C-alpha cells in the first residue's frame, strides 16, 4: 500500500520560494553559523532574559580578503533581526559571552563582553596561519576589533594571532589551524577545538594546508585561562570515525559538548556530511575517545544527499535550556543564497538509544491558522483527499505539516506513506516517505516458567511499546500479572515489566513495559497501591559501577551549573546535618547516580531552611564564588565534581521497525513499536515537515531522523491532496495536521 499526499503551492512569482521563517540575508551570500552565544539582557528582563546572537560567514560582490562575519539577533531563537556586518574576517569560529564586569578579568580587558576566534582570511595556505581573537565592548555586540596586545605572539596575514602554529609540536603533523569552536569548561578555564588534518606529504612535515585526499582528519585542542594566552593540550581526536564508514581528509567546523549521561558528543563536517560521534572526554589529557560500536556514530542529516552543513551549537542558559544547534542549508534565489536552519535541540534519547536532533520548541510559537484531517483504516481504493481547504483561505508556502501514521509491522517496502511537497520529487519538488524498515518482524522474548512473577516488586529501565497499558480493572493479582508478562514477551525490546493493581494514586490497573539497563527491586510496598514485576529473556549487561568517591574534593562556598539529573534535583537532605558531613553525603549520592558529574549541597537553600542536594550532568561547570547561594541571599553551598566520573553506558541495540527517507535517499530506521498493545504488530511514526518556500526540514520521532531538501522549481500548481494506492488489504491510521507559519525575519 502507498498512501500519497501532495501539498502543491500557488504559481510562482518573483522569488516566491524565498524562505520567510528561516534566517537569510536581504541580499548576497551567507553560509556557516559562527560565534553562537547568549548574552543576558542589560535591562534586567527576566522573560526574555537573554539576547541570542548569531554570526555567520558572508560574501558580497567584489569582496576581498576572505569571508566577513554577518550578524543577527533574537530573543527567542526564531524571530531574528538582521544587523550590519561586523568587520570580523576569517574562518568559521566559536565565541563566548562574558558577563558584565567579568569579561573582565580576561586578559586584563575588563570591558570585554564577548570574544570570537577566527583565522586569517586567506587560510589555509602553505605558510601556517594562527587564530586571532576579536572582542566587543558594547552590550549589543555590534562593534568588534582584533586583540593585538602582548599575548598576540604570532602573526597571521590580517591580524596578530593568539593561537599559533608554533605551539603545536611538529610530530603532530598538523596541516593547518582554522575552523574552531570555543567554550568555558569550568569557571576561568577555556578550551578551543580547531579542525585540521595530519600531513602525509614530505614525510609528515606539518603545515601542508588541506593536504592530499588521503590525509588523516584530526582535531587540535588548546587551553587558556584568559582567552589571550593559549597552550596546545593534545590531539583531541584523529582517524576515521569507523572502518568502512565516512572518511574525509580533514575535520571541518568541529563542535563538542557534554551529554546528560556524562558522555561527550563530537560533531563535525566530513565528506560534505555532518556527522556525530559519542565518546568520552579526558579533560586533563585533552583527548576524546570514541565509545565502541556502530551505535555510537551517525550521519546527522538526510535528504538530497545532505543539505545541512557546518553546524554549530551552544548551551542555552535561558528559555527551555539544553543544547541548541544551527546549521547552514545550501539554497539560493534571486540575488541571495544560503539560509540558517531552524534551531534544533540536541539530546540523548534513552528510549531510542541514540543522539537526537529535534526541532526546538520555540518554532511552534510561529504557528498561525490550523487545520486537520484524521483518517481511520486508510487503504488502497480510497478516494483522493483534498487538503487545499484544510486551512481557511487555502494553504500557502509557509507550512508545518505533522503526520501521525500507524502502520502494520509487515515486510519491508510492502507498505509506505508518501508526502509530496511542491509537486513531489518527480515534479521538481520533494517527497517524504514513511515505510516498514525490515526490522518489523522480530518478536519479543518467549515467556516460559523461568520468567518468574515477583509480588511486591518494581522495575527500572526506559519504557518500550505503548506504556502504560490500561488493563481490565476486574482482573487482579496473578492473573493480571501473567497478562502483563505476556505483553512484555510480545513486545520487541521489553526485558522487564511491572503490573499495578492498582496504580499508586489511582484506581487504574496498568502494565508498564521496560527495556535497556535496569533492575528488579523486591519488597516494594506502597499501600493502597500494589505492584507485581518480573524479568523476561536475556537482561542487558549491567552498566559500569560507580566511581569511588573519597578522592573527589569538596569545595566550600562553591556552586555548580548544568542540567539537573531528572528525579534527583533537588534531593532533600536531613536538615540536622551541616557542613562537610552533608556535603560528603551529597557527593556520594552523585557518585551512585548514573550521569551525575557535579553536585551542590546547600545548608540551607536560598529562601528556605531546607538542606538540598542538587545533582548535575556534565553540561555545566564549577562556579566560585557561589553568588547564587552565598551570604547575600542567606544561604551557603558546598560543591564538587567527579574528576573520574563513571563511564557512561554504551547504547543498546533497539528495534527500529519504521524507516523515513527524503527524495529517495536511503531510509533511516526509527523506533516506536506498539506490539504489546496492538497485539499483533503496529508501529507509529510522528513526522514534522516544515515547508518554507523552496526549503524543507523534516524531523521524525522527536529528532531520531532529521533531513533537509531544497527545490527552487517555479512550475507549481495550486492544489493539495493525498490518496492511497497499493495493496488494498493493508490499512493505516493517519492524522494530518497543517499549520500556517508566520514570517519571522526582519531587518534593522
C-alpha positions in Angstrom: 0.0 0.0 0.0 1.2 3.5 -0.8 -0.5 6.5 0.8 0.3 9.5 -1.3 -0.2 13.1 -0.1 0.6 16.2 -2.1 1.0 19.8 -1.0 1.3 21.9 -4.1 1.8 25.6 -3.9 0.5 28.6 -5.8 2.0 29.5 -9.2 5.4 31.2 -8.8 6.0 34.9 -8.8 9.4 36.6 -8.4 11.3 34.9 -5.6 8.2 33.3 -4.2 10.2 30.4 -3.0 12.4 32.5 -0.7 12.1 31.3 2.9 10.3 33.6 5.3 10.8 32.0 8.7 14.4 30.8 8.2 17.2 33.4 8.5 18.5 34.7 5.2 20.4 37.9 4.3 18.5 40.5 2.4 20.9 40.0 -0.5 24.1 38.2 -1.3 25.6 35.2 0.3 25.6 33.7 3.8 26.9 30.3 5.0 28.4 28.8 8.1 26.9 29.8 11.5 29.6 31.3 13.8 30.0 32.5 17.3 26.6 31.4 18.6 26.1 32.9 22.1 23.5 34.1 24.6 24.1 37.4 26.5 22.0 38.4 29.5 19.9 41.4 28.6 21.1 44.7 30.2 17.6 46.0 31.0 17.2 43.3 33.7 14.3 41.5 31.9 13.5 38.0 33.2 11.5 36.9 30.1 13.1 37.0 27.8 16.3 37.2 29.9 18.8 36.7 27.1 19.7 38.1 23.7 20.8 35.4 21.3 23.5 36.4 18.8 24.2 34.5 15.6 27.2 35.4 13.4 27.8 33.8 10.1 30.1 33.7 7.1 29.1 36.1 4.4 30.3 37.3 1.0 29.5 40.4 -1.0 30.3 41.0 -4.7 33.9 42.1 -5.2 34.8 41.3 -1.5 38.5 40.9 -0.9 40.4 39.0 1.8 38.0 36.2 2.6 34.7 36.0 4.4 33.3 38.7 6.7 31.0 37.7 9.6 27.4 38.8 9.4 25.2 39.3 12.4 21.6 38.7 13.6 19.9 38.9 17.0 16.9 37.2 18.5 15.2 36.9 21.9 13.6 33.5 21.2 15.7 31.7 18.6 13.1 32.1 15.8 12.3 35.8 15.4 15.6 37.2 14.0 16.6 40.8 13.2 19.3 41.3 10.6 22.1 43.6 11.7 25.1 45.2 9.9 28.1 43.0 9.2 30.8 43.1 11.9 34.1 43.5 10.2 35.3 40.2 11.7 37.1 38.3 8.9 38.4 34.8 8.5 37.4 31.2 9.0 34.4 29.8 10.8 34.9 30.1 14.6 33.4 29.9 18.0 32.7 32.6 20.6 32.0 33.1 24.3 29.8 35.7 26.0 31.3 37.3 29.1 29.1 38.6 31.9 29.3 42.3 32.7 32.2 43.0 34.9 33.6 39.6 34.4 34.7 39.9 30.8 36.7 41.4 32.8 39.4 39.7 34.3 40.0 38.3 30.8 43.4 39.4 29.6 43.0 42.5 31.7 40.3 43.7 29.4 37.6 44.4 31.9 35.2 45.8 29.3 35.1 42.7 27.1 31.5 41.5 26.7 32.3 38.7 24.2 35.2 37.2 22.3 35.3 35.2 19.0 38.1 33.4 17.2 38.9 33.2 13.5 41.9 32.6 11.3 43.5 34.9 8.8 41.1 35.4 5.9 43.1 33.5 3.3 43.7 30.3 5.2 44.7 27.5 4.6 47.9 28.2 2.9 51.4 26.8 2.8 52.6 29.3 5.3 51.0 28.4 8.6 48.4 30.8 10.0 47.2 31.1 13.6 43.9 32.2 15.1 43.1 35.8 16.1 40.7 36.8 19.0 38.3 39.6 18.3 36.4 41.2 21.1 33.4 43.5 21.6 32.9 46.0 24.4 29.4 47.1 23.7 26.4 45.2 25.1 24.8 44.8 21.6 28.0 43.2 20.3 27.9 45.4 17.2 31.5 46.7 17.2 34.4 44.3 17.0 38.2 44.7 16.9 41.1 42.3 16.9 43.3 41.9 20.0 46.8 43.0 19.3 48.2 43.0 22.9 51.4 41.4 24.2 49.9 37.9 24.2 49.5 38.1 20.4 52.7 36.2 19.8 52.5 35.2 16.2 51.2 37.0 13.1 48.7 36.0 10.5 48.2 37.8 7.3 45.5 40.1 8.7 45.8 40.4 12.5 48.0 39.3 15.3 47.2 35.8 16.4 47.0 34.3 19.9 46.7 30.6 18.9 49.9 29.9 17.0 51.2 27.1 14.8 54.4 27.2 16.8 52.5 25.9 19.8 51.8 22.6 18.0 54.7 20.0 18.1 56.0 19.1 14.6 55.3 15.4 15.5 51.5 16.1 15.3 52.0 16.8 11.6 49.1 19.4 11.6 48.0 20.6 8.2 46.5 23.9 9.4 44.7 25.7 12.2 41.3 27.1 11.2 37.6 26.3 11.8 37.1 26.2 15.5 34.8 26.0 18.5 35.5 27.6 21.9 33.9 27.1 25.3 34.3 27.7 29.0 34.7 24.3 30.6 35.0 25.4 34.3 35.0 29.0 35.6 38.0 30.7 34.2 39.2 27.8 32.0 38.6 28.0 28.3 39.1 25.4 25.6 39.4 25.9 21.8 39.0 23.0 19.4 40.4 23.5 15.9 39.8 21.4 12.8 42.8 20.1 11.0 44.4 17.1 9.3 47.6 15.1 9.6 50.0 15.7 6.7 51.5 12.8 4.8 53.5 14.8 2.3 57.2 15.3 2.7 57.5 12.6 5.4 54.7 14.2 7.5 56.2 17.7 7.5 53.5 19.9 9.1 51.5 22.8 7.6 50.6 21.3 4.3 47.2 23.1 4.2 44.3 20.9 3.3 46.8 18.2 2.2 46.0 15.3 -0.1 42.8 13.3 -0.5 44.3 10.6 1.7 45.4 12.8 4.6 44.1 11.7 8.1 41.5 14.0 9.7 42.3 15.3 13.2 41.2 18.0 15.6 43.6 20.0 17.9 42.8 21.2 21.4 44.1 24.3 23.1 43.6 25.8 26.6 43.6 29.2 28.2 42.8 31.0 31.5 42.3 34.4 29.9 41.4 34.0 26.2 44.6 35.6 25.0 47.4 33.3 26.4 46.9 29.8 25.0 48.7 26.5 25.1 48.5 23.4 23.0 47.0 20.5 25.0 46.8 17.5 22.7 45.3 16.0 19.6 41.7 15.8 20.6 40.8 13.1 18.0 42.4 11.6 14.9 41.3 9.0 12.4 38.3 7.7 10.5 35.0 7.5 12.5 34.7 3.8 11.9 36.4 1.4 9.5 34.5 1.4 6.2 32.4 4.4 7.2 32.7 8.1 6.2 36.2 9.2 5.9 37.4 12.6 4.8 40.8 14.1 4.7 40.2 16.8 7.4 37.9 17.9 10.2 35.8 21.0 9.3 33.7 23.1 11.7 34.3 20.9 14.8 31.9 21.1 17.8 31.9 19.2 21.1 29.8 19.2 24.2 28.9 17.0 27.2 25.7 14.9 27.3 23.4 14.2 30.1 24.9 10.7 30.9 28.4 12.1 31.3 29.5 11.1 27.8 30.7 13.6 25.2 29.4 14.4 21.7 31.8 15.3 18.9 30.2 16.8 15.7 32.0 17.9 12.5 31.7 18.1 8.8 33.2 15.1 7.0 33.0 14.4 3.3 30.2 17.0 2.9 28.2 15.2 5.6 27.6 16.4 9.1 28.5 13.5 11.4 28.4 12.9 15.1 30.2 10.6 17.4 29.7 9.7 21.1 32.6 9.0 23.4 34.4 10.2 26.5 36.4 13.4 27.0 39.5 13.2 29.3 39.8 16.9 30.2 43.2 16.5 31.8 44.7 14.7 28.9 42.7 16.7 26.3 41.6 13.7 24.3 38.3 12.3 23.0 37.9 8.6 22.8 35.0 7.1 20.8 32.9 4.6 22.6 32.9 1.3 20.7 30.4 0.1 18.2 28.5 1.5 15.3 25.6 2.7 17.5 27.9 5.5 18.8 28.3 7.2 15.4 25.7 8.7 13.0 25.2 11.0 10.0 23.2 14.0 11.1 21.0 14.9 8.1 19.5 13.0 5.2 17.8 14.1 2.0 19.1 15.5 -1.3 22.5 14.0 -0.4 22.5 16.1 2.7 22.0 19.9 2.6 22.8 20.6 6.3 26.4 21.9 6.6 28.9 23.4 9.1 26.7 23.2 12.2 27.5 24.9 15.5 25.8 24.6 18.8 25.7 26.3 22.2 24.4 25.7 25.7 21.2 27.8 26.2 21.2 29.4 29.6 17.6 30.7 29.2 14.3 29.6 27.6 13.9 25.8 27.7 17.7 25.3 28.2 19.6 22.5 26.8 21.9 22.3 23.7 20.8 24.3 20.7 22.1 23.7 17.2 22.0 25.6 13.9 23.5 24.8 10.5 23.8 26.3 7.1 21.5 25.0 4.3 22.6 25.5 0.7 19.8 27.1 -1.2 19.8 30.2 -3.5 17.4 32.6 -5.1 17.2 35.9 -6.9 20.2 37.8 -5.6 20.7 35.9 -2.3 22.0 32.5 -1.2 22.2 30.4 1.9 19.8 30.1 4.9 20.3 29.1 8.6 18.4 26.1 9.7 15.6 26.1 12.3 17.0 25.7 15.8 17.4 22.1 16.9 17.5 20.7 20.4 20.2 18.1 20.9 19.8 15.4 23.5 20.2 11.8 24.3 17.1 9.6 23.8 17.0 6.7 26.3 14.2 5.0 24.6 15.7 5.3 21.1 19.3 4.8 22.4 20.7 7.4 20.1 21.6 11.1 19.9 18.6 13.1 18.6 18.3 16.4 16.9 14.7 17.6 17.3 13.1 20.9 16.1 13.3 23.4 19.0 10.0 24.0 20.8 10.3 27.8 20.1 9.5 27.0 16.5 5.9 26.2 17.5 5.4 29.8 18.5 5.3 30.7 14.8 2.0 28.7 14.2 -0.9 30.5 12.6 -4.2 29.0 11.3 -4.6 25.3 11.8 -6.5 22.5 10.1 -6.5 18.7 10.4 -7.5 15.6 8.7 -7.9 12.4 10.9 -8.4 9.1 8.9 -9.0 5.5 10.0 -8.4 2.3 8.1 -7.0 4.1 5.1 -6.3 1.7 2.3 -5.9 1.5 -1.5 -9.0 2.4 -3.4 -10.0 5.3 -1.1 -11.0 8.5 -2.9 -8.3 11.2 -3.1 -8.5 13.7 -0.3 -8.2 17.4 -1.0 -6.1 19.3 1.5 -6.2 22.7 -0.1 -9.1 23.8 2.1 -7.8 22.4 5.4 -6.8 25.9 6.4 -9.4 28.7 5.6 -8.2 30.6 2.6 -6.1 27.7 1.4 -2.5 26.7 2.1 0.5 28.8 1.2 4.2 28.3 1.0 5.0 28.6 4.7 3.7 25.5 6.5 4.2 23.0 9.3 2.7 19.6 8.4 2.6 16.9 11.1 1.9 13.4 10.0 1.0 10.7 12.6 0.7 7.4 10.9 0.3 3.9 12.4 1.3 1.1 10.1 1.2 -2.7 10.5 4.5 -4.4 11.1 4.9 -6.1 7.8 7.7 -6.9 5.4 9.9 -4.1 4.2 8.5 -2.0 1.3 5.1 -3.6 1.3 3.6 -0.5 3.0 4.5 3.2 2.8 3.2 6.7 3.3 4.4 9.4 0.9 4.1 13.1 1.4 4.8 15.1 -1.7 5.7 18.8 -1.3 5.9 21.3 -4.1 4.8 18.7 -6.6 6.9 15.8 -5.2 10.3 14.6 -6.2 9.2 13.6 -9.7 8.0 17.2 -10.4 10.9 19.1 -9.1 9.7 19.1 -5.5 10.3 16.9 -2.5 8.9 13.6 -1.2 9.0 12.3 2.4 8.5 8.5 2.7 7.5 6.5 5.8 7.6 2.8 5.4 8.5 -0.5 7.1 12.2 -0.9 7.7 12.7 -4.6 7.6 13.2 -4.7 11.3 9.5 -5.2 11.9 9.4 -9.0 12.1 11.4 -9.8 15.4 9.0 -10.8 18.2 9.7 -10.3 21.8 11.1 -12.8 24.2 9.4 -16.1 24.7 7.6 -16.4 28.0 8.3 -19.6 30.0 8.3 -20.9 33.5 11.7 -19.4 34.3 10.2 -15.9 33.9 9.2 -15.5 37.5 6.4 -13.2 38.7 7.5 -11.4 41.9 4.9 -9.9 44.3 5.5 -6.5 45.9 8.3 -5.5 43.5 9.1 -2.8 40.9 11.4 -2.5 37.9 13.5 0.3 36.4 14.6 1.0 32.8 13.3 3.0 29.9 9.8 2.5 28.6 9.1 0.5 25.5 5.9 -0.1 23.4 2.7 1.7 24.4 3.4 2.3 28.1 1.5 2.3 30.4 -1.2 -0.1 29.0 -4.5 0.2 30.8 -5.7 -3.3 31.9 -9.1 -4.6 32.8 -9.8 -3.4 36.4 -11.9 -6.6 37.1 -8.7 -8.7 36.9 -6.4 -8.7 39.9 -3.3 -10.4 41.2 -1.5 -13.3 39.5 -4.0 -13.3 36.5 -3.3 -9.6 35.7 0.5 -10.0 36.3 0.5 -13.0 33.9 -1.2 -11.0 31.2 1.3 -8.1 31.7 4.2 -10.6 31.4 2.8 -11.9 28.2 2.6 -8.4 26.8 6.3 -7.9 27.6 7.1 -11.2 25.9 5.3 -10.0 22.8 6.8 -6.5 22.7 10.1 -6.1 20.9 12.8 -4.7 23.3 10.9 -5.4 26.5 13.0 -7.2 29.2 11.3 -6.0 32.4 7.7 -5.3 33.3 5.6 -4.1 36.3 1.8 -4.6 36.8 -0.1 -2.4 39.2 -3.4 -3.4 40.8 -4.0 -0.5 41.4 -1.5 2.1 40.3 -0.3 4.5 43.0 -2.6 7.5 43.3 -5.2 5.9 41.0 -7.7 3.1 40.7 -6.2 2.1 37.3 -4.7 -1.3 36.7 -1.7 -0.7 34.4 1.1 -2.7 32.7 4.5 -1.0 32.4 6.9 -2.4 29.9 10.7 -1.6 30.3 13.9 -2.0 28.3 17.5 -1.1 28.5 19.6 -1.0 31.7 17.7 -1.5 34.9 16.9 -3.8 37.8 14.1 -5.5 39.6 13.6 -4.1 43.2 11.9 -6.5 45.7 10.0 -5.6 48.8 8.3 -2.6 47.4 5.1 -1.7 49.2 3.0 1.4 48.6 -0.5 0.8 50.1 -3.1 1.1 48.9 -1.2 0.5 45.6 0.1 -2.9 44.8 2.8 -3.9 42.3 3.9 -7.2 40.6 7.1 -7.4 38.4 9.3 -9.7 36.5 12.2 -10.2 34.1 11.9 -11.6 30.6 14.6 -13.1 28.5 18.3 -12.1 28.5 19.0 -8.9 30.5 21.4 -6.3 29.2 24.8 -6.3 30.9 25.0 -4.0 34.0 26.5 -0.6 33.4 29.9 0.1 34.8 30.0 0.5 38.6 30.0 4.0 40.2 33.3 5.8 40.8 35.0 5.7 44.2 34.0 9.0 45.9 36.6 9.6 48.6 39.2 11.2 46.2 36.8 13.8 44.8 37.4 17.1 46.5 34.7 19.1 48.3 34.8 22.9 47.7 33.4 25.4 50.2 31.3 28.5 49.1 31.1 27.0 45.6 28.2 26.2 43.3 27.7 24.2 40.1 25.9 24.9 36.8 24.4 22.5 34.4 21.3 20.4 33.9 19.8 18.6 36.9 19.6 14.8 36.8 15.9 14.0 36.4 14.3 12.7 39.6 17.3 13.8 41.8 17.3 17.6 41.8 16.8 18.7 44.4 17.2 15.8 46.8 16.0 16.9 50.2 18.6 16.0 52.9 18.4 15.7 56.7 18.2 19.3 57.9 20.2 18.4 61.1 23.3 17.6 59.0 25.5 20.5 58.1 28.9 21.2 56.6 31.3 18.6 55.3 29.1 15.7 56.6 26.2 16.8 54.5 28.4 17.6 51.5 30.0 14.2 51.7 26.6 12.6 51.6 25.6 14.6 48.6 28.9 13.7 46.9 28.2 10.0 47.5 24.7 10.4 46.0 26.3 11.9 42.9 28.8 9.0 42.7 25.9 6.5 42.9 23.8 8.2 40.2 24.4 7.4 36.5 25.1 10.6 34.6 26.0 12.7 37.6 29.2 14.7 37.1 28.8 17.7 39.5 26.8 18.3 42.7 25.9 21.2 45.1 24.9 20.8 48.7 23.1 23.8 50.3 22.9 24.2 54.1 20.5 26.0 53.8 18.9 26.5 50.4 18.3 30.2 49.4 15.0 31.4 50.7 14.4 28.2 52.6 15.6 26.2 55.6 15.9 23.1 53.5 19.2 21.3 53.1 19.2 20.2 49.4 21.5 18.1 47.3 21.5 19.1 43.6 22.9 16.5 41.1 24.1 17.9 37.7 25.1 16.3 34.4 28.3 17.3 32.5 26.8 20.3 30.7 28.0 23.0 33.2 30.9 24.0 35.3 32.1 24.8 38.9 31.0 28.3 40.0 33.2 30.2 42.5 32.2 32.2 44.4 28.7 30.9 44.9 26.8 34.1 44.5 23.5 32.4 43.8 23.7 30.7 47.3 26.0 32.9 49.3 25.6 35.1 52.4 23.9 37.9 50.4 20.9 35.6 50.0 21.1 34.0 53.4 22.4 30.7 52.1 25.5 28.5 51.9 26.8 26.0 49.4 29.3 23.3 49.1 30.1 21.7 45.7 32.3 19.3 43.8 32.8 17.4 40.6 33.7 13.8 39.9 37.2 14.0 38.4 36.8 10.5 37.1 33.0 10.0 36.7 31.7 6.5 36.0 31.9 5.6 32.3 28.6 6.2 30.5 26.9 3.0 29.4 27.0 2.3 25.7 24.0 2.5 23.5 22.0 -0.7 23.2 20.5 -2.1 20.0 16.8 -1.5 19.9 14.3 -2.5 17.2 13.5 0.2 14.6 10.5 -1.0 12.7 9.9 2.1 10.6 12.0 3.9 8.0 11.9 7.6 7.0 13.6 8.9 3.8 13.5 12.1 1.7 13.7 12.2 -2.1 14.7 8.6 -2.4 17.8 8.7 -0.2 18.5 5.6 1.8 16.0 5.5 4.6 16.9 5.9 8.3 15.3 3.5 10.7 13.4 4.7 13.7 11.8 3.2 16.8 8.2 3.4 18.3 6.7 0.0 18.2 3.5 -0.8 19.9 3.3 -4.6 19.6 2.1 -5.2 23.1 -1.0 -3.0 23.0 -2.0 -3.7 19.4 -1.3 -7.4 19.9 0.0 -8.2 16.5 2.2 -5.6 15.3 1.7 -1.9 14.7 4.2 0.9 14.8 3.7 4.7 14.9 5.7 7.4 13.3 5.3 11.1 14.1 6.9 13.2 11.3 7.1 17.0 11.3 7.6 18.6 7.9 8.5 22.4 7.9 7.9 23.9 4.4 9.4 27.4 3.9 9.2 28.4 0.3 11.6 26.0 -1.6 13.1 24.6 1.6 12.1 21.5 3.6 13.2 20.4 7.0 11.9 17.1 8.3 12.0 15.6 11.8 10.8 12.1 12.7 10.0 10.8 16.2 11.5 13.7 18.1 14.6 14.1 16.0 15.7 10.4 15.6 15.8 11.4 11.9 16.4 15.0 10.7 16.5 15.8 7.0 16.7 18.7 4.6 15.7 19.1 1.0 15.7 22.1 -1.4 13.7 22.8 -4.6 13.6 26.1 -6.4 11.4 24.9 -9.2 8.9 27.6 -10.2 6.4 25.4 -12.1 3.9 24.8 -9.3 0.2 24.2 -9.2 -2.5 25.1 -6.7 -4.0 22.0 -5.1 -3.3 19.7 -2.2 -4.4 16.1 -2.0 -3.3 12.6 -0.8 -4.5 9.2 -1.8 -3.8 5.6 -1.1 -2.5 3.1 -3.7 -1.1 -0.3 -3.5 -2.2 -3.4 -1.6 -5.9 -2.9 -0.7 -5.7 -5.5 2.2 -3.3 -3.3 4.2 -4.7 -0.3 6.1 -3.2 2.5 8.1 -4.4 5.0 10.7 -3.4 8.5 9.6 -3.8 12.0 11.2 -2.5 15.0 9.3 -2.4 18.5 10.9 -1.4 21.6 8.9 -0.4 25.0 10.3 0.4 28.2 8.6 3.8 29.6 9.7 4.3 33.3 10.4 7.2 35.1 8.8 9.9 35.8 11.5 12.8 37.6 9.8 13.2 41.4 9.9 15.9 43.9 9.1 17.3 46.8 11.1 
